[in-house]
Amino acid sequence: MEQQKGKFGNWLRNSITAKLLVIGILALVLLIPLSFVKDIIYERSLRQSQ
């Protein structure tokens, strides 16, 4: 069992696919605060025009 964990950990460190998957997930997670900031900018521009 311990040897299988070592193989998985080694694969995770060396795998380009795993790294790309993690980068993709992080990019998607960071889009959430970006949309909040865009909403605040839009709201403030509406208030300024009023």
N, CA, C and O atoms as CSV, one atom per row, in Angstrom:
chain,resi,resn,atom,element,x,y,z
A,1,MET,N,N,0.828,-1.197,0.000
A,1,MET,CA,C,0.000,0.000,0.000
A,1,MET,C,C,0.870,1.258,0.000
A,1,MET,O,O,0.598,2.219,-0.719
A,2,GLU,N,N,1.915,1.231,0.816
A,2,GLU,CA,C,2.806,2.383,0.907
A,2,GLU,C,C,3.522,2.635,-0.412
A,2,GLU,O,O,3.803,3.780,-0.768
A,3,GLN,N,N,3.814,1.568,-1.127
A,3,GLN,CA,C,4.500,1.708,-2.409
A,3,GLN,C,C,3.567,2.347,-3.449
A,3,GLN,O,O,4.021,3.102,-4.308
A,4,GLN,N,N,2.273,2.044,-3.370
A,4,GLN,CA,C,1.322,2.645,-4.295
A,4,GLN,C,C,1.204,4.149,-4.046
A,4,GLN,O,O,1.099,4.924,-4.997
A,5,LYS,N,N,1.221,4.567,-2.788
A,5,LYS,CA,C,1.179,5.996,-2.477
A,5,LYS,C,C,2.409,6.690,-3.032
A,5,LYS,O,O,2.318,7.810,-3.535
A,6,GLY,N,N,3.545,6.044,-2.946
A,6,GLY,CA,C,4.777,6.603,-3.487
A,6,GLY,C,C,4.704,6.752,-4.987
A,6,GLY,O,O,5.167,7.753,-5.534
A,7,LYS,N,N,4.129,5.773,-5.663
A,7,LYS,CA,C,3.989,5.841,-7.117
A,7,LYS,C,C,3.048,6.972,-7.517
A,7,LYS,O,O,3.323,7.712,-8.461
A,8,PHE,N,N,1.930,7.102,-6.791
A,8,PHE,CA,C,0.966,8.156,-7.102
A,8,PHE,C,C,1.571,9.529,-6.852
A,8,PHE,O,O,1.392,10.435,-7.665
A,9,GLY,N,N,2.277,9.698,-5.755
A,9,GLY,CA,C,2.915,10.969,-5.441
A,9,GLY,C,C,3.974,11.316,-6.464
A,9,GLY,O,O,4.106,12.477,-6.853
A,10,ASN,N,N,4.727,10.331,-6.902
A,10,ASN,CA,C,5.751,10.551,-7.915
A,10,ASN,C,C,5.101,10.934,-9.234
A,10,ASN,O,O,5.583,11.829,-9.928
A,11,TRP,N,N,4.001,10.256,-9.586
A,11,TRP,CA,C,3.295,10.571,-10.825
A,11,TRP,C,C,2.730,11.989,-10.770
A,11,TRP,O,O,2.776,12.729,-11.753
A,12,LEU,N,N,2.199,12.349,-9.606
A,12,LEU,CA,C,1.605,13.672,-9.443
A,12,LEU,C,C,2.655,14.768,-9.587
A,12,LEU,O,O,2.371,15.825,-10.150
A,13,ARG,N,N,3.857,14.530,-9.087
A,13,ARG,CA,C,4.928,15.515,-9.198
A,13,ARG,C,C,5.435,15.644,-10.627
A,13,ARG,O,O,5.797,16.740,-11.055
A,14,ASN,N,N,5.467,14.553,-11.365
A,14,ASN,CA,C,6.077,14.548,-12.689
A,14,ASN,C,C,5.085,14.682,-13.834
A,14,ASN,O,O,5.499,14.857,-14.980
A,15,SER,N,N,3.803,14.607,-13.561
A,15,SER,CA,C,2.806,14.584,-14.614
A,15,SER,C,C,2.466,15.994,-15.092
A,15,SER,O,O,2.097,16.861,-14.299
A,16,ILE,N,N,2.593,16.205,-16.377
A,16,ILE,CA,C,2.211,17.486,-16.964
A,16,ILE,C,C,0.693,17.630,-16.942
A,16,ILE,O,O,0.177,18.729,-16.736
A,17,THR,N,N,-0.017,16.539,-17.152
A,17,THR,CA,C,-1.478,16.576,-17.137
A,17,THR,C,C,-2.001,17.013,-15.778
A,17,THR,O,O,-2.921,17.828,-15.702
A,18,ALA,N,N,-1.432,16.487,-14.714
A,18,ALA,CA,C,-1.874,16.856,-13.371
A,18,ALA,C,C,-1.596,18.330,-13.099
A,18,ALA,O,O,-2.418,19.017,-12.493
A,19,LYS,N,N,-0.451,18.814,-13.542
A,19,LYS,CA,C,-0.120,20.226,-13.338
A,19,LYS,C,C,-1.068,21.124,-14.121
A,19,LYS,O,O,-1.517,22.149,-13.606
A,20,LEU,N,N,-1.377,20.752,-15.359
A,20,LEU,CA,C,-2.313,21.537,-16.154
A,20,LEU,C,C,-3.702,21.529,-15.541
A,20,LEU,O,O,-4.403,22.540,-15.570
A,21,LEU,N,N,-4.097,20.404,-14.991
A,21,LEU,CA,C,-5.403,20.304,-14.334
A,21,LEU,C,C,-5.469,21.223,-13.121
A,21,LEU,O,O,-6.474,21.904,-12.915
A,22,VAL,N,N,-4.424,21.249,-12.329
A,22,VAL,CA,C,-4.397,22.123,-11.151
A,22,VAL,C,C,-4.417,23.589,-11.582
A,22,VAL,O,O,-5.115,24.401,-10.975
A,23,ILE,N,N,-3.662,23.933,-12.617
A,23,ILE,CA,C,-3.650,25.306,-13.113
A,23,ILE,C,C,-5.030,25.699,-13.629
A,23,ILE,O,O,-5.480,26.821,-13.396
A,24,GLY,N,N,-5.704,24.791,-14.324
A,24,GLY,CA,C,-7.044,25.063,-14.826
A,24,GLY,C,C,-8.042,25.292,-13.703
A,24,GLY,O,O,-8.871,26.199,-13.776
A,25,ILE,N,N,-7.963,24.478,-12.677
A,25,ILE,CA,C,-8.866,24.633,-11.533
A,25,ILE,C,C,-8.609,25.969,-10.830
A,25,ILE,O,O,-9.551,26.670,-10.457
A,26,LEU,N,N,-7.335,26.317,-10.652
A,26,LEU,CA,C,-7.012,27.601,-10.021
A,26,LEU,C,C,-7.503,28.775,-10.859
A,26,LEU,O,O,-7.988,29.766,-10.312
A,27,ALA,N,N,-7.383,28.675,-12.165
A,27,ALA,CA,C,-7.857,29.748,-13.038
A,27,ALA,C,C,-9.367,29.915,-12.903
A,27,ALA,O,O,-9.868,31.038,-12.846
A,28,LEU,N,N,-10.089,28.805,-12.852
A,28,LEU,CA,C,-11.541,28.885,-12.695
A,28,LEU,C,C,-11.932,29.474,-11.343
A,28,LEU,O,O,-12.880,30.254,-11.252
A,29,VAL,N,N,-11.205,29.103,-10.299
A,29,VAL,CA,C,-11.501,29.630,-8.967
A,29,VAL,C,C,-11.224,31.131,-8.916
A,29,VAL,O,O,-11.953,31.869,-8.254
A,30,LEU,N,N,-10.185,31.588,-9.604
A,30,LEU,CA,C,-9.851,33.012,-9.581
A,30,LEU,C,C,-10.792,33.857,-10.434
A,30,LEU,O,O,-10.779,35.083,-10.329
A,31,LEU,N,N,-11.595,33.232,-11.264
A,31,LEU,CA,C,-12.581,33.996,-12.038
A,31,LEU,C,C,-13.717,34.501,-11.157
A,31,LEU,O,O,-14.372,35.486,-11.500
A,32,ILE,N,N,-13.958,33.849,-10.040
A,32,ILE,CA,C,-15.045,34.257,-9.139
A,32,ILE,C,C,-14.768,35.639,-8.545
A,32,ILE,O,O,-15.634,36.508,-8.651
A,33,PRO,N,N,-13.606,35.892,-7.922
A,33,PRO,CA,C,-13.367,37.246,-7.408
A,33,PRO,C,C,-13.283,38.285,-8.526
A,33,PRO,O,O,-13.632,39.447,-8.315
A,34,LEU,N,N,-12.830,37.883,-9.699
A,34,LEU,CA,C,-12.762,38.810,-10.820
A,34,LEU,C,C,-14.152,39.298,-11.205
A,34,LEU,O,O,-14.335,40.474,-11.521
A,35,SER,N,N,-15.129,38.398,-11.180
A,35,SER,CA,C,-16.496,38.819,-11.502
A,35,SER,C,C,-17.052,39.744,-10.422
A,35,SER,O,O,-17.822,40.653,-10.732
A,36,PHE,N,N,-16.675,39.530,-9.160
A,36,PHE,CA,C,-17.109,40.435,-8.094
A,36,PHE,C,C,-16.556,41.837,-8.324
A,36,PHE,O,O,-17.276,42.823,-8.166
A,37,VAL,N,N,-15.291,41.931,-8.694
A,37,VAL,CA,C,-14.667,43.229,-8.928
A,37,VAL,C,C,-15.320,43.923,-10.120
A,37,VAL,O,O,-15.562,45.130,-10.082
A,38,LYS,N,N,-15.603,43.164,-11.176
A,38,LYS,CA,C,-16.265,43.753,-12.345
A,38,LYS,C,C,-17.648,44.282,-11.980
A,38,LYS,O,O,-18.050,45.346,-12.451
A,39,ASP,N,N,-18.374,43.550,-11.148
A,39,ASP,CA,C,-19.696,44.002,-10.712
A,39,ASP,C,C,-19.605,45.299,-9.903
A,39,ASP,O,O,-20.432,46.194,-10.074
A,40,ILE,N,N,-18.607,45.403,-9.028
A,40,ILE,CA,C,-18.435,46.610,-8.226
A,40,ILE,C,C,-18.097,47.796,-9.122
A,40,ILE,O,O,-18.618,48.894,-8.928
A,41,ILE,N,N,-17.221,47.573,-10.105
A,41,ILE,CA,C,-16.863,48.652,-11.030
A,41,ILE,C,C,-18.086,49.109,-11.814
A,41,ILE,O,O,-18.292,50.308,-12.002
A,42,TYR,N,N,-18.892,48.164,-12.271
A,42,TYR,CA,C,-20.098,48.507,-13.022
A,42,TYR,C,C,-21.080,49.292,-12.157
A,42,TYR,O,O,-21.656,50.286,-12.601
A,43,GLU,N,N,-21.264,48.836,-10.921
A,43,GLU,CA,C,-22.194,49.515,-10.017
A,43,GLU,C,C,-21.738,50.931,-9.710
A,43,GLU,O,O,-22.556,51.851,-9.679
A,44,ARG,N,N,-20.450,51.118,-9.486
A,44,ARG,CA,C,-19.934,52.455,-9.167
A,44,ARG,C,C,-20.009,53.378,-10.373
A,44,ARG,O,O,-20.237,54.578,-10.219
A,45,SER,N,N,-19.822,52.840,-11.561
A,45,SER,CA,C,-19.948,53.692,-12.741
A,45,SER,C,C,-21.405,54.126,-12.946
A,45,SER,O,O,-21.662,55.243,-13.396
A,46,LEU,N,N,-22.358,53.242,-12.615
A,46,LEU,CA,C,-23.770,53.634,-12.689
A,46,LEU,C,C,-24.090,54.728,-11.675
A,46,LEU,O,O,-24.798,55.684,-11.990
A,47,ARG,N,N,-23.574,54.588,-10.474
A,47,ARG,CA,C,-23.816,55.609,-9.434
A,47,ARG,C,C,-23.196,56.945,-9.816
A,47,ARG,O,O,-23.756,58.006,-9.539
A,48,GLN,N,N,-22.034,56.879,-10.454
A,48,GLN,CA,C,-21.377,58.129,-10.846
A,48,GLN,C,C,-22.164,58.832,-11.945
A,48,GLN,O,O,-22.230,60.061,-11.972
A,49,SER,N,N,-22.756,58.068,-12.844
A,49,SER,CA,C,-23.510,58.676,-13.929
A,49,SER,C,C,-24.853,59.238,-13.452
A,49,SER,O,O,-25.450,60.071,-14.134
A,50,GLN,N,N,-25.332,58.789,-12.289
A,50,GLN,CA,C,-26.593,59.316,-11.747
A,50,GLN,C,C,-26.312,60.597,-11.090
A,50,GLN,O,O,-27.223,61.231,-10.557
